[in-house]
Amino acid sequence: MQINRANYSVIALCIAVFFNGILIFADAAGEEPIIPILMLLLISELGLIISLAGVYYGAKQLTNDGVNIKTIAVIVACASLGLMLGYKGYVLWQSLGLST
């Protein structure tokens, strides 16, 4: 059975939005986050990887099917969420004080 890869970028976008929401609500709790810091780091890095995969599959779909406004919007949204998740991961890493 062949899997339709046309929706991979949309699925990646939904997962990245969900992970970004988790990071926002966990950080909004105040001084001490609700979720442990290492779990937040894992969520941010996994979300970054998933959103970059969404950009890759969206660009692949764009080259195969031609220019489509929906695909371009999904690629831009995945890229911006990837940047946000990467930045949040960097800030969390800096808050641990483990930078060299």
C-alpha positions as CSV (number, residue, x, y, z in Angstrom):
1,M,0.0,0.0,0.0
2,Q,1.4,3.4,-1.0
3,I,1.3,6.2,1.5
4,N,0.2,9.6,0.3
5,R,3.0,12.0,1.3
6,A,1.1,15.2,0.2
7,N,-0.1,15.8,3.8
8,Y,3.2,15.3,5.6
9,S,3.9,19.0,5.8
10,V,0.4,19.8,7.2
11,I,0.8,17.1,9.8
12,A,4.2,18.4,10.7
13,L,2.8,21.9,11.1
14,C,0.0,20.6,13.4
15,I,2.6,18.8,15.6
16,A,4.9,21.8,15.7
17,V,2.0,24.1,16.8
18,F,1.1,21.6,19.5
19,F,4.7,21.4,20.8
20,N,5.0,25.2,20.7
21,G,1.8,25.5,22.7
22,I,3.2,23.1,25.3
23,L,6.3,25.2,25.6
24,I,4.4,28.4,25.9
25,F,2.0,27.1,28.6
26,A,4.8,25.4,30.5
27,D,6.9,28.6,30.5
28,A,3.9,30.8,31.5
29,A,3.6,29.1,34.9
30,G,6.0,31.5,36.5
31,E,9.4,30.9,38.1
32,E,9.4,27.1,38.0
33,P,8.0,25.5,34.8
34,I,5.3,22.8,35.1
35,I,7.3,20.3,33.0
36,P,11.0,19.5,33.8
37,I,13.6,21.5,31.8
38,L,15.1,18.5,30.1
39,M,11.6,17.4,28.9
40,L,11.1,21.0,27.5
41,L,14.4,20.7,25.7
42,L,13.4,17.4,24.2
43,I,10.1,18.9,23.1
44,S,11.7,21.9,21.5
45,E,14.4,19.8,19.6
46,L,11.8,17.2,18.5
47,G,9.5,20.0,17.3
48,L,12.4,21.7,15.5
49,I,13.2,18.4,13.6
50,I,9.6,17.8,12.8
51,S,9.0,21.3,11.5
52,L,12.2,21.1,9.3
53,A,10.9,17.8,7.9
54,G,7.6,19.7,7.1
55,V,9.6,22.3,5.2
56,Y,11.5,19.6,3.3
57,Y,8.4,17.6,2.3
58,G,6.5,20.8,1.5
59,A,9.3,22.0,-0.8
60,K,9.4,18.5,-2.4
61,Q,5.6,18.8,-3.0
62,L,6.1,22.3,-4.4
63,T,8.6,21.1,-6.9
64,N,6.5,18.0,-7.9
65,D,3.1,19.7,-8.1
66,G,3.9,23.3,-9.0
67,V,3.3,26.5,-7.1
68,N,0.4,26.3,-4.7
69,I,-0.5,29.0,-2.2
70,K,-1.5,26.5,0.5
71,T,1.8,24.7,0.2
72,I,3.8,27.9,0.4
73,A,1.8,29.0,3.5
74,V,2.5,25.7,5.2
75,I,6.2,25.9,4.3
76,V,6.5,29.4,5.7
77,A,4.6,28.4,8.9
78,C,6.7,25.3,9.4
79,A,9.9,27.4,8.9
80,S,8.8,30.1,11.4
81,L,7.7,27.5,14.0
82,G,11.0,25.8,13.5
83,L,12.9,29.0,14.2
84,M,10.7,29.7,17.3
85,L,11.2,26.1,18.7
86,G,14.9,26.3,18.0
87,Y,15.2,29.7,19.8
88,K,13.2,28.4,22.8
89,G,15.5,25.4,23.0
90,Y,18.5,27.6,22.9
91,V,17.1,29.8,25.7
92,L,16.3,26.7,27.8
93,W,19.8,25.5,27.2
94,Q,21.2,28.8,28.3
95,S,19.0,28.8,31.4
96,L,20.7,25.5,32.5
97,G,24.1,27.2,32.5
98,L,25.8,24.4,30.6
99,S,27.0,26.5,27.6
100,T,30.7,26.4,26.8
